[in-house]
Amino acid sequence: MTSRAVSRTCEDIDEATLSYAEIKAVATGNPLIKEKMQLENDVQRLKMLKSSYDSQRYSLQDNFMIRYPKLIKAATEKLACVREDTKAAEAALIAEPDFAITVDVAGKSTKFTERTDGGTFMLQAVSQCKTGETTHIGSFKGFELLVEKNFIGVNNMVLRGKTDYKAELSTSPVGNMVKLENLCHGIQVNIPELEKRIEQYQRDMEQSRQEYEKPFTQEEELNEKVARLNELNVQLDLENGKTEDVDLCEEQDNARVAEPENYHCFPSGKEGR
């Protein structure tokens, strides 16, 4: 379900099928059979570990070649946008330090300098917006003001400059205006967070690269055991062939012994034993 190769070990032998010759070899205490079974279990375990290693290696390669470069690029671009928006917000606050908001109601833009009036008209504009859409409702400190309405009932105010900044919308007119001001004043807070995120992405990318370059530590052991298992299979095949020849000779001898030797024919045509 998770596409992960999970290593599992089993001390017992599962679904082991032995030929007649191999059973005879086991019964006679042939050490090659025991070694073969042990090698088969070891090879199966090592192959499972190698499969898990390969799967993890592909994921690591994807991390440092595709995933983290994309994340670093997106975070770097957003950081540049946030820096520009920070400068724009600072300039707007200097040019107009007092509260002011422009709300579009019924196709008409109205500027409000009181938080209660601005918040009340903004809620009226929000009530006319469609659920499932992000709609323009005005402007604040040089940023476009939008409302994001979703189907689970959690709506957001959005300040849009070079990028978006969101705050949850409440039913309080004054409370929404305070949130909007805090959102505008707190744009620069995103800069340290983005810088830390980019640094973390770079560390993770380098760590993935280092882990990718590590070889499979049991590769030599796997190759040796596979080679030894192949040698054992050849030896056992030869022994099985000799055993089958011996068995065939024994069957022919038994057949000769089973033939009747006291059967006689009489000249008169009568038979007797």
ROZAFI-140933 format. One record per residue: residue number from 1; residue in one letter; x, y, z of N, C-alpha, C, CB in turn. Coordinates in steps of 0.2 Angstrom, whole numbers, plus 5000, padded with zeros to 4 digits. Glycine has a CB too. Example, Ala and Ser with C-alpha at 12.3 -4.5 7.8 and 13.67 -1.06 7.14 Angstrom:
BEGIN
SITE/1/A/5066/4972/5039/5062/4978/5039/5066/4984/5039/5057/4978/5045 .
SITE/2/S/5064/4989/5035/5068/4995/5036/5064/5000/5039/5070/4997/5029 .
//
This chain:
BEGIN
SITE/1/M/5004/4994/5000/5000/5000/5000/5004/5006/5000/4995/5000/5006 .
SITE/2/T/5010/5006/5003/5015/5012/5004/5020/5012/4999/5017/5012/5011 .
SITE/3/S/5021/5006/4995/5026/5005/4990/5033/5005/4993/5026/5011/4985 .
SITE/4/R/5033/5003/4999/5039/5003/5003/5042/4995/5003/5039/5006/5010 .
SITE/5/A/5048/4994/5002/5050/4987/5003/5053/4986/5010/5056/4986/4998 .
SITE/6/V/5049/4982/5014/5050/4981/5021/5054/4975/5021/5043/4981/5025 .
SITE/7/S/5059/4975/5025/5063/4969/5026/5060/4965/5031/5071/4971/5028 .
SITE/8/R/5059/4958/5030/5057/4953/5034/5061/4947/5034/5049/4952/5033 .
SITE/9/T/5062/4944/5040/5066/4938/5041/5062/4932/5043/5072/4939/5045 .
SITE/10/C/5064/4927/5041/5060/4921/5044/5065/4915/5045/5054/4918/5038 .
SITE/11/E/5065/4912/5051/5070/4907/5052/5069/4901/5049/5071/4907/5060 .
SITE/12/D/5062/4899/5048/5060/4893/5045/5061/4893/5038/5053/4891/5047 .
SITE/13/I/5060/4888/5034/5061/4887/5027/5054/4887/5024/5065/4881/5025 .
SITE/14/D/5052/4892/5020/5045/4892/5018/5045/4889/5011/5043/4900/5017 .
SITE/15/E/5040/4885/5009/5038/4882/5003/5045/4879/5000/5036/4887/4998 .
SITE/16/A/5048/4875/5004/5054/4872/5001/5052/4865/4998/5060/4870/5007 .
SITE/17/T/5054/4865/4992/5052/4859/4988/5059/4855/4986/5048/4860/4981 .
SITE/18/L/5059/4849/4989/5065/4845/4987/5064/4839/4983/5068/4842/4994 .
SITE/19/S/5069/4837/4978/5068/4832/4974/5069/4825/4978/5073/4832/4968 .
SITE/20/Y/5068/4820/4975/5069/4813/4978/5077/4812/4980/5067/4807/4974 .
SITE/21/A/5081/4814/4975/5088/4814/4976/5090/4818/4982/5092/4816/4970 .
SITE/22/E/5087/4824/4982/5089/4829/4988/5087/4826/4995/5086/4836/4987 .
SITE/23/I/5081/4823/4995/5079/4820/5001/5083/4815/5003/5071/4818/5000 .
SITE/24/K/5086/4811/4998/5090/4805/5000/5097/4809/5003/5092/4801/4994 .
SITE/25/A/5099/4814/5000/5105/4818/5002/5104/4820/5009/5107/4823/4997 .
SITE/26/V/5098/4823/5010/5097/4825/5017/5097/4820/5022/5090/4829/5017 .
SITE/27/A/5094/4814/5020/5094/4808/5025/5101/4806/5026/5089/4803/5022 .
SITE/28/T/5105/4806/5021/5112/4803/5022/5116/4808/5025/5114/4801/5015 .
SITE/29/G/5114/4815/5027/5118/4820/5030/5122/4823/5025/5122/4816/5035 .
SITE/30/N/5120/4824/5019/5124/4828/5014/5125/4835/5017/5121/4828/5007 .
SITE/31/P/5131/4838/5018/5132/4845/5021/5130/4850/5015/5139/4846/5023 .
SITE/32/L/5131/4848/5009/5129/4853/5004/5122/4855/5004/5131/4850/4997 .
SITE/33/I/5117/4851/5005/5110/4853/5005/5109/4858/5011/5106/4846/5007 .
SITE/34/K/5112/4856/5017/5111/4861/5022/5114/4868/5021/5115/4858/5029 .
SITE/35/E/5120/4868/5017/5123/4874/5015/5119/4878/5010/5130/4873/5013 .
SITE/36/K/5116/4874/5006/5112/4877/5000/5106/4880/5003/5110/4872/4995 .
SITE/37/M/5103/4877/5008/5097/4880/5011/5098/4886/5015/5093/4875/5016 .
SITE/38/Q/5104/4886/5019/5106/4892/5022/5108/4898/5018/5112/4890/5027 .
SITE/39/L/5111/4896/5012/5113/4901/5007/5107/4904/5004/5118/4898/5002 .
SITE/40/E/5102/4900/5003/5096/4903/4999/5092/4908/5004/5091/4897/4998 .
SITE/41/N/5092/4906/5010/5089/4911/5015/5093/4917/5016/5088/4908/5022 .
SITE/42/D/5100/4917/5016/5104/4923/5016/5103/4927/5010/5111/4921/5017 .
SITE/43/V/5103/4924/5004/5103/4927/4998/5096/4931/4997/5103/4923/4992 .
SITE/44/Q/5091/4928/5000/5084/4931/5000/5084/4937/5004/5079/4926/5002 .
SITE/45/R/5087/4936/5010/5087/4942/5015/5091/4948/5012/5090/4940/5021 .
SITE/46/L/5097/4946/5009/5101/4951/5006/5098/4955/5000/5108/4948/5004 .
SITE/47/K/5094/4951/4996/5091/4954/4990/5085/4959/4993/5088/4948/4986 .
SITE/48/M/5082/4957/4998/5077/4961/5001/5080/4968/5003/5073/4958/5006 .
SITE/49/L/5086/4967/5007/5089/4973/5009/5092/4977/5003/5095/4971/5013 .
SITE/50/K/5094/4974/4998/5096/4978/4992/5090/4981/4988/5100/4973/4987 .
SITE/51/S/5085/4978/4988/5079/4981/4985/5077/4987/4989/5073/4976/4985 .
SITE/52/S/5077/4987/4996/5075/4993/5000/5080/4998/4999/5075/4990/5007 .
SITE/53/Y/5087/4996/4998/5092/5001/4997/5091/5005/4990/5099/4998/4997 .
SITE/54/D/5089/5001/4985/5088/5004/4979/5082/5009/4979/5087/4998/4973 .
SITE/55/S/5077/5007/4982/5071/5011/4982/5072/5017/4986/5065/5007/4986 .
SITE/56/Q/5076/5017/4992/5078/5023/4995/5082/5027/4991/5081/5021/5002 .
SITE/57/R/5087/5024/4987/5091/5028/4983/5088/5032/4978/5097/5023/4980 .
SITE/58/Y/5083/5029/4975/5079/5032/4970/5075/5039/4973/5074/5028/4966 .
SITE/59/S/5073/5038/4979/5070/5043/4982/5075/5049/4984/5066/5041/4989 .
SITE/60/L/5081/5047/4986/5086/5052/4988/5088/5056/4981/5092/5048/4991 .
SITE/61/Q/5088/5052/4976/5090/5055/4970/5085/5060/4967/5091/5050/4964 .
SITE/62/D/5079/5058/4968/5073/5063/4967/5073/5069/4971/5066/5059/4967 .
SITE/63/N/5075/5068/4978/5076/5074/4982/5081/5079/4980/5078/5071/4989 .
SITE/64/F/5087/5077/4979/5092/5082/4977/5092/5084/4970/5099/5079/4979 .
SITE/65/M/5089/5081/4966/5089/5083/4959/5082/5086/4957/5089/5077/4954 .
SITE/66/I/5077/5085/4960/5070/5088/4958/5067/5091/4964/5066/5082/4955 .
SITE/67/R/5065/5088/4969/5061/5090/4974/5064/5097/4978/5060/5085/4980 .
SITE/68/Y/5070/5096/4981/5073/5102/4985/5075/5107/4980/5078/5099/4989 .
SITE/69/P/5077/5106/4974/5078/5112/4970/5072/5116/4968/5081/5110/4963 .
SITE/70/K/5066/5113/4967/5060/5116/4966/5058/5120/4972/5055/5111/4964 .
SITE/71/L/5059/5117/4978/5057/5120/4984/5061/5126/4986/5057/5115/4990 .
SITE/72/I/5067/5126/4984/5072/5131/4985/5070/5137/4981/5079/5129/4984 .
SITE/73/K/5069/5135/4974/5067/5140/4969/5061/5144/4971/5067/5137/4962 .
SITE/74/A/5056/5140/4973/5049/5143/4975/5050/5148/4981/5044/5138/4977 .
SITE/75/A/5054/5145/4986/5055/5149/4993/5059/5156/4991/5058/5145/4998 .
SITE/76/T/5064/5155/4987/5068/5161/4985/5064/5166/4981/5074/5158/4981 .
SITE/77/E/5060/5164/4977/5056/5169/4973/5051/5172/4978/5052/5165/4968 .
SITE/78/K/5048/5168/4983/5043/5171/4987/5047/5176/4992/5040/5166/4991 .
SITE/79/L/5053/5174/4994/5057/5179/4998/5058/5185/4995/5063/5175/5000 .
SITE/80/A/5059/5185/4988/5060/5192/4985/5054/5196/4985/5063/5190/4978 .
SITE/81/C/5048/5192/4984/5042/5196/4984/5040/5199/4990/5036/5191/4982 .
SITE/82/V/5042/5195/4996/5040/5197/5002/5044/5204/5004/5041/5192/5008 .
SITE/83/R/5051/5204/5002/5055/5209/5003/5052/5216/4999/5062/5208/5001 .
SITE/84/E/5050/5215/4993/5047/5220/4990/5041/5223/4993/5046/5218/4982 .
SITE/85/D/5036/5218/4995/5030/5220/4998/5032/5223/5005/5026/5214/5000 .
SITE/86/T/5037/5221/5008/5039/5225/5015/5040/5232/5014/5045/5221/5018 .
SITE/87/K/5044/5233/5008/5046/5240/5007/5040/5244/5005/5051/5240/5001 .
SITE/88/A/5035/5241/5001/5029/5244/4999/5025/5246/5005/5025/5240/4994 .
SITE/89/A/5024/5241/5010/5020/5242/5016/5023/5248/5020/5019/5236/5020 .
SITE/90/E/5030/5248/5021/5033/5253/5025/5032/5260/5021/5040/5252/5025 .
SITE/91/A/5032/5260/5015/5031/5267/5011/5024/5269/5012/5033/5266/5004 .
SITE/92/A/5019/5265/5012/5012/5266/5012/5011/5269/5019/5008/5260/5011 .
SITE/93/L/5014/5266/5024/5012/5268/5031/5015/5275/5033/5015/5263/5036 .
SITE/94/I/5021/5276/5029/5024/5283/5030/5020/5288/5027/5031/5283/5027 .
SITE/95/A/5017/5286/5021/5013/5291/5017/5006/5292/5020/5012/5289/5010 .
SITE/96/E/5003/5287/5023/4997/5287/5026/4997/5284/5033/4991/5285/5021 .
SITE/97/P/4999/5286/5038/5000/5283/5045/4993/5281/5048/5004/5287/5049 .
SITE/98/D/4988/5285/5046/4981/5284/5049/4978/5278/5046/4977/5290/5049 .
SITE/99/F/4973/5276/5049/4969/5270/5047/4965/5273/5041/4964/5267/5052 .
SITE/100/A/4964/5269/5035/4960/5270/5029/4960/5264/5025/4963/5276/5025 .
SITE/101/I/4953/5262/5023/4952/5256/5019/4947/5258/5014/4949/5250/5024 .
SITE/102/T/4948/5255/5008/4943/5256/5002/4939/5250/5001/4947/5259/4996 .
SITE/103/V/4933/5250/5001/4929/5244/5000/4924/5246/4994/4924/5243/5007 .
SITE/104/D/4924/5240/4990/4919/5241/4984/4913/5237/4986/4923/5237/4978 .
SITE/105/V/4907/5241/4986/4901/5239/4987/4896/5241/4982/4898/5242/4994 .
SITE/106/A/4893/5236/4979/4888/5237/4973/4891/5241/4967/4882/5242/4976 .
SITE/107/G/4898/5239/4966/4901/5242/4960/4904/5249/4962/4897/5243/4955 .
SITE/108/K/4904/5251/4968/4906/5258/4970/4911/5258/4975/4900/5263/4972 .
SITE/109/S/4917/5261/4974/4922/5261/4979/4922/5267/4984/4929/5262/4975 .
SITE/110/T/4922/5265/4990/4921/5270/4996/4927/5269/5000/4914/5269/4999 .
SITE/111/K/4930/5275/5002/4935/5275/5007/4933/5277/5014/4941/5280/5005 .
SITE/112/F/4935/5273/5019/4933/5273/5026/4939/5275/5030/4929/5267/5028 .
SITE/113/T/4938/5279/5035/4944/5281/5039/4942/5279/5047/4945/5288/5039 .
SITE/114/E/4936/5276/5047/4934/5273/5054/4934/5266/5053/4927/5276/5056 .
SITE/115/R/4937/5262/5058/4937/5255/5058/4930/5252/5058/4941/5252/5064 .
SITE/116/T/4925/5255/5062/4919/5252/5063/4915/5252/5056/4914/5255/5068 .
SITE/117/D/4915/5258/5053/4912/5259/5046/4915/5254/5041/4912/5266/5044 .
SITE/118/G/4922/5255/5041/4925/5251/5036/4924/5243/5037/4933/5252/5036 .
SITE/119/G/4924/5241/5043/4923/5234/5044/4916/5232/5043/4924/5232/5051 .
SITE/120/T/4911/5236/5044/4904/5234/5043/4903/5234/5035/4899/5240/5046 .
SITE/121/F/4905/5238/5031/4904/5238/5024/4908/5232/5021/4906/5245/5021 .
SITE/122/M/4914/5231/5024/4918/5225/5021/4914/5219/5022/4924/5225/5025 .
SITE/123/L/4910/5218/5028/4906/5212/5029/4900/5212/5024/4904/5212/5036 .
SITE/124/Q/4898/5217/5023/4892/5217/5018/4895/5215/5011/4889/5224/5017 .
SITE/125/A/4901/5217/5009/4904/5215/5003/4905/5208/5003/4910/5219/5001 .
SITE/126/V/4908/5205/5008/4909/5198/5009/4903/5194/5008/4913/5197/5016 .
SITE/127/S/4897/5196/5011/4891/5193/5010/4889/5192/5003/4886/5196/5014 .
SITE/128/Q/4891/5196/4999/4889/5196/4992/4894/5191/4988/4888/5203/4989 .
SITE/129/C/4899/5189/4990/4904/5185/4987/4902/5178/4986/4911/5186/4990 .
SITE/130/K/4904/5174/4981/4902/5167/4980/4906/5163/4984/4902/5166/4973 .
SITE/131/T/4904/5157/4987/4907/5152/4990/4912/5148/4985/4903/5148/4994 .
SITE/132/G/4918/5147/4987/4922/5143/4983/4926/5147/4978/4918/5138/4979 .
SITE/133/E/4926/5154/4979/4930/5159/4975/4934/5164/4979/4925/5162/4970 .
SITE/134/T/4939/5167/4976/4942/5172/4979/4940/5179/4975/4950/5171/4979 .
SITE/135/T/4937/5183/4979/4934/5189/4976/4937/5196/4978/4927/5189/4977 .
SITE/136/H/4938/5200/4974/4941/5207/4975/4935/5211/4979/4943/5211/4969 .
SITE/137/I/4937/5214/4984/4932/5218/4988/4935/5225/4990/4930/5215/4994 .
SITE/138/G/4941/5227/4988/4944/5233/4989/4951/5234/4990/4941/5236/4996 .
SITE/139/S/4954/5238/4994/4961/5239/4994/4963/5242/5001/4964/5244/4989 .
SITE/140/F/4969/5241/5003/4971/5243/5010/4979/5244/5009/4970/5238/5015 .
SITE/141/K/4981/5250/5011/4988/5252/5011/4992/5250/5004/4991/5249/5017 .
SITE/142/G/4988/5251/4999/4992/5250/4992/4991/5243/4990/4999/5252/4993 .
SITE/143/F/4988/5238/4994/4988/5231/4993/4981/5230/4991/4990/5227/4999 .
SITE/144/E/4980/5225/4986/4973/5223/4984/4970/5219/4990/4973/5219/4978 .
SITE/145/L/4964/5220/4991/4960/5217/4997/4955/5212/4994/4957/5222/5001 .
SITE/146/L/4956/5205/4995/4951/5200/4993/4948/5196/4999/4955/5196/4988 .
SITE/147/V/4943/5192/4997/4940/5188/5002/4940/5181/4999/4933/5190/5005 .
SITE/148/E/4942/5176/5003/4943/5169/5001/4937/5165/5004/4950/5166/5002 .
SITE/149/K/4932/5163/5001/4927/5159/5004/4927/5152/5002/4920/5162/5002 .
SITE/150/N/4927/5148/5007/4927/5140/5005/4921/5137/5008/4934/5137/5008 .
SITE/151/F/4921/5131/5006/4914/5127/5008/4914/5124/5015/4914/5121/5003 .
SITE/152/I/4919/5125/5019/4919/5122/5026/4918/5128/5031/4926/5119/5028 .
SITE/153/G/4916/5134/5028/4914/5140/5032/4920/5144/5035/4910/5137/5038 .
SITE/154/V/4926/5142/5034/4932/5146/5036/4934/5151/5030/4938/5142/5038 .
SITE/155/N/4933/5157/5031/4934/5162/5026/4940/5166/5028/4928/5167/5025 .
SITE/156/N/4944/5169/5023/4950/5172/5024/4950/5179/5021/4956/5168/5022 .
SITE/157/M/4953/5184/5024/4955/5190/5021/4962/5189/5018/4955/5196/5026 .
SITE/158/V/4962/5192/5012/4969/5191/5008/4971/5198/5006/4968/5187/5002 .
SITE/159/L/4977/5200/5008/4981/5206/5005/4986/5203/5000/4985/5209/5011 .
SITE/160/R/4985/5206/4994/4989/5204/4988/4993/5209/4986/4984/5201/4983 .
SITE/161/G/5000/5208/4986/5005/5212/4983/5008/5208/4978/5010/5215/4988 .
SITE/162/K/5015/5207/4979/5019/5203/4975/5017/5195/4976/5026/5204/4976 .
SITE/163/T/5015/5194/4982/5012/5188/4984/5006/5189/4989/5018/5183/4988 .
SITE/164/D/5003/5183/4992/4997/5184/4996/4999/5183/5003/4992/5179/4994 .
SITE/165/Y/4995/5187/5007/4995/5186/5015/4988/5186/5017/4999/5192/5018 .
SITE/166/K/4987/5180/5022/4980/5179/5023/4979/5179/5031/4978/5172/5021 .
SITE/167/A/4973/5181/5033/4971/5181/5040/4963/5179/5040/4971/5188/5043 .
SITE/168/E/4962/5175/5045/4955/5172/5045/4950/5178/5047/4954/5167/5051 .
SITE/169/L/4944/5178/5043/4939/5183/5044/4934/5181/5049/4935/5183/5037 .
SITE/170/S/4933/5186/5053/4928/5185/5059/4921/5189/5058/4931/5187/5066 .
SITE/171/T/4917/5188/5062/4911/5192/5062/4911/5199/5065/4905/5188/5065 .
SITE/172/S/4917/5201/5068/4917/5207/5071/4920/5212/5066/4922/5207/5077 .
SITE/173/P/4917/5218/5065/4919/5223/5060/4926/5226/5062/4914/5229/5059 .
SITE/174/V/4926/5228/5069/4932/5231/5071/4938/5226/5072/4931/5234/5078 .
SITE/175/G/4936/5220/5074/4941/5214/5074/4944/5213/5068/4938/5208/5077 .
SITE/176/N/4940/5213/5062/4943/5212/5056/4948/5217/5054/4938/5211/5051 .
SITE/177/M/4946/5223/5055/4951/5229/5054/4958/5229/5057/4947/5236/5055 .
SITE/178/V/4957/5226/5064/4963/5226/5068/4968/5220/5065/4962/5224/5075 .
SITE/179/K/4964/5215/5063/4968/5209/5059/4971/5211/5053/4963/5203/5058 .
SITE/180/L/4968/5215/5049/4970/5218/5043/4977/5222/5044/4965/5222/5039 .
SITE/181/E/4976/5227/5049/4982/5231/5051/4988/5226/5053/4980/5236/5056 .
SITE/182/N/4987/5222/5057/4992/5217/5060/4995/5213/5054/4989/5212/5065 .
SITE/183/L/4991/5211/5049/4993/5208/5043/4998/5212/5039/4987/5205/5039 .
SITE/184/C/4996/5218/5038/5000/5223/5034/5007/5224/5038/4996/5229/5033 .
SITE/185/H/5006/5225/5044/5012/5227/5048/5017/5221/5049/5011/5230/5055 .
SITE/186/G/5014/5215/5049/5018/5209/5050/5021/5206/5044/5014/5204/5053 .
SITE/187/I/5021/5209/5038/5024/5206/5032/5031/5204/5032/5023/5211/5026 .
SITE/188/Q/5035/5209/5036/5042/5208/5036/5044/5202/5041/5045/5214/5039 .
SITE/189/V/5039/5199/5045/5040/5194/5049/5041/5187/5045/5034/5192/5054 .
SITE/190/N/5039/5187/5039/5039/5181/5034/5047/5180/5032/5035/5182/5029 .
SITE/191/I/5051/5186/5032/5057/5186/5029/5062/5181/5033/5060/5192/5029 .
SITE/192/P/5063/5181/5040/5067/5176/5043/5065/5169/5042/5067/5178/5051 .
SITE/193/E/5058/5168/5042/5055/5161/5042/5057/5158/5035/5048/5162/5043 .
SITE/194/L/5056/5162/5030/5058/5160/5023/5066/5159/5022/5056/5165/5018 .
SITE/195/E/5070/5163/5025/5077/5162/5025/5079/5155/5029/5081/5168/5028 .
SITE/196/K/5076/5154/5034/5077/5148/5038/5075/5142/5034/5074/5148/5045 .
SITE/197/R/5069/5143/5031/5066/5137/5027/5071/5135/5021/5060/5139/5024 .
SITE/198/I/5074/5141/5018/5078/5139/5012/5085/5136/5014/5080/5146/5008 .
SITE/199/E/5087/5138/5020/5093/5135/5023/5092/5128/5024/5096/5139/5029 .
SITE/200/Q/5086/5126/5027/5084/5119/5029/5084/5115/5023/5078/5119/5033 .
SITE/201/Y/5081/5118/5017/5080/5114/5011/5087/5113/5008/5076/5118/5006 .
SITE/202/Q/5092/5117/5009/5098/5116/5006/5102/5111/5010/5102/5123/5006 .
SITE/203/R/5101/5111/5017/5104/5106/5021/5101/5099/5019/5103/5107/5028 .
SITE/204/D/5095/5098/5018/5092/5092/5017/5094/5090/5010/5084/5093/5017 .
SITE/205/M/5095/5094/5005/5097/5092/4998/5104/5089/4999/5096/5098/4994 .
SITE/206/E/5108/5093/5002/5115/5090/5003/5115/5084/5006/5119/5095/5006 .
SITE/207/Q/5111/5083/5012/5111/5076/5015/5109/5071/5011/5107/5077/5022 .
SITE/208/S/5104/5072/5007/5101/5067/5002/5106/5065/4997/5095/5070/4998 .
SITE/209/R/5110/5070/4995/5116/5069/4990/5121/5064/4993/5119/5075/4988 .
SITE/210/Q/5123/5065/4999/5128/5061/5003/5125/5054/5004/5130/5065/5009 .
SITE/211/E/5119/5054/5006/5116/5047/5007/5115/5043/5001/5109/5048/5010 .
SITE/212/Y/5114/5047/4995/5114/5043/4988/5120/5040/4986/5111/5048/4983 .
SITE/213/E/5126/5044/4988/5132/5042/4986/5135/5036/4990/5137/5047/4986 .
SITE/214/K/5132/5034/4996/5134/5029/5000/5132/5022/4996/5131/5029/5007 .
SITE/215/P/5137/5017/4996/5136/5011/4992/5132/5006/4997/5143/5008/4990 .
SITE/216/F/5130/5001/4994/5126/4996/4997/5132/4992/5001/5122/4991/4993 .
SITE/217/T/5132/4992/5008/5137/4989/5012/5138/4982/5011/5136/4991/5019 .
SITE/218/Q/5132/4978/5009/5133/4971/5009/5133/4968/5002/5127/4968/5013 .
SITE/219/E/5135/4973/4997/5135/4971/4990/5140/4965/4989/5137/4977/4986 .
SITE/220/E/5146/4965/4992/5151/4960/4991/5148/4953/4994/5157/4962/4994 .
SITE/221/E/5145/4954/5000/5143/4948/5003/5137/4944/4999/5140/4949/5010 .
SITE/222/L/5133/4948/4996/5128/4946/4992/5131/4942/4986/5123/4951/4990 .
SITE/223/N/5136/4946/4982/5139/4943/4976/5142/4936/4978/5144/4947/4973 .
SITE/224/E/5146/4936/4984/5149/4930/4986/5144/4924/4987/5153/4931/4992 .
SITE/225/K/5139/4925/4990/5134/4920/4992/5130/4918/4986/5129/4922/4997 .
SITE/226/V/5129/4922/4981/5125/4920/4975/5130/4916/4971/5123/4927/4971 .
SITE/227/A/5137/4918/4971/5141/4914/4967/5142/4907/4970/5148/4917/4967 .
SITE/228/R/5142/4906/4977/5143/4900/4980/5137/4896/4979/5144/4901/4988 .
SITE/229/L/5131/4899/4979/5125/4895/4978/5124/4892/4971/5119/4900/4979 .
SITE/230/N/5127/4896/4966/5127/4893/4960/5131/4887/4959/5129/4899/4955 .
SITE/231/E/5137/4888/4963/5142/4882/4963/5138/4876/4966/5148/4884/4966 .
SITE/232/L/5135/4877/4971/5132/4871/4975/5126/4868/4970/5128/4874/4981 .
SITE/233/N/5122/4873/4967/5117/4870/4962/5120/4865/4957/5113/4876/4959 .
SITE/234/V/5126/4868/4954/5129/4863/4949/5132/4857/4952/5135/4867/4946 .
SITE/235/Q/5135/4857/4958/5137/4851/4961/5131/4846/4963/5141/4853/4968 .
SITE/236/L/5126/4849/4966/5120/4845/4967/5117/4842/4961/5115/4849/4971 .
SITE/237/D/5117/4846/4956/5114/4843/4950/5118/4837/4947/5114/4848/4944 .
SITE/238/L/5124/4837/4948/5129/4832/4946/5127/4826/4950/5136/4834/4946 .
SITE/239/E/5127/4827/4957/5126/4822/4962/5119/4819/4960/5126/4824/4969 .
SITE/240/N/5114/4823/4959/5107/4820/4958/5107/4816/4951/5102/4826/4957 .
SITE/241/G/5111/4818/4946/5112/4813/4940/5115/4807/4942/5116/4817/4935 .
SITE/242/K/5120/4806/4946/5123/4800/4948/5118/4796/4952/5129/4801/4952 .
SITE/243/T/5115/4799/4957/5110/4796/4961/5104/4793/4957/5107/4800/4966 .
SITE/244/E/5102/4796/4952/5097/4793/4947/5099/4787/4943/5094/4799/4943 .
SITE/245/D/5106/4788/4941/5108/4782/4938/5109/4776/4942/5115/4784/4935 .
SITE/246/V/5111/4777/4948/5111/4771/4953/5104/4769/4955/5114/4774/4960 .
SITE/247/D/5099/4773/4955/5093/4771/4957/5090/4767/4951/5088/4777/4958 .
SITE/248/L/5092/4769/4945/5089/4765/4939/5093/4758/4938/5091/4769/4932 .
SITE/249/C/5099/4758/4940/5102/4751/4940/5099/4747/4945/5110/4752/4941 .
SITE/250/E/5097/4749/4951/5094/4745/4957/5087/4743/4954/5094/4749/4963 .
SITE/251/E/5084/4747/4951/5077/4745/4949/5078/4739/4943/5073/4751/4945 .
SITE/252/Q/5083/4740/4939/5084/4734/4934/5086/4728/4937/5089/4736/4929 .
SITE/253/D/5090/4728/4942/5092/4722/4946/5086/4719/4950/5098/4724/4951 .
SITE/254/N/5082/4723/4953/5076/4721/4956/5071/4718/4951/5073/4726/4960 .
SITE/255/A/5071/4720/4945/5066/4717/4940/5069/4711/4938/5066/4722/4934 .
SITE/256/R/5075/4709/4938/5078/4703/4936/5077/4698/4941/5085/4703/4934 .
SITE/257/V/5077/4700/4947/5076/4695/4953/5069/4693/4953/5078/4699/4960 .
SITE/258/A/5064/4698/4951/5057/4696/4952/5055/4692/4946/5053/4703/4952 .
SITE/259/E/5059/4690/4941/5057/4686/4936/5056/4678/4938/5061/4686/4930 .
SITE/260/P/5051/4674/4936/5050/4667/4939/5055/4663/4935/5043/4665/4937 .
SITE/261/E/5059/4659/4939/5064/4654/4936/5061/4647/4937/5070/4655/4940 .
SITE/262/N/5056/4645/4940/5054/4638/4941/5048/4637/4936/5052/4637/4948 .
SITE/263/Y/5047/4640/4930/5042/4639/4926/5044/4634/4920/5039/4646/4922 .
SITE/264/H/5040/4629/4919/5043/4623/4915/5037/4622/4910/5044/4617/4919 .
SITE/265/C/5039/4620/4904/5034/4618/4898/5035/4611/4897/5036/4622/4892 .
SITE/266/F/5030/4607/4896/5030/4600/4895/5028/4599/4888/5025/4596/4900 .
SITE/267/P/5031/4593/4885/5030/4592/4878/5023/4590/4876/5034/4586/4875 .
SITE/268/S/5019/4587/4881/5012/4586/4880/5007/4592/4879/5009/4581/4885 .
SITE/269/G/5010/4598/4881/5006/4604/4881/5003/4606/4888/5000/4603/4876 .
SITE/270/K/5005/4601/4892/5002/4603/4899/5008/4607/4903/5001/4596/4903 .
SITE/271/E/5005/4611/4907/5010/4615/4910/5010/4614/4918/5008/4623/4909 .
SITE/272/G/5015/4615/4921/5015/4613/4928/5021/4618/4931/5017/4606/4929 .
SITE/273/R/5020/4618/4937/5025/4622/4941/5028/4617/4946/5022/4628/4945 .
//
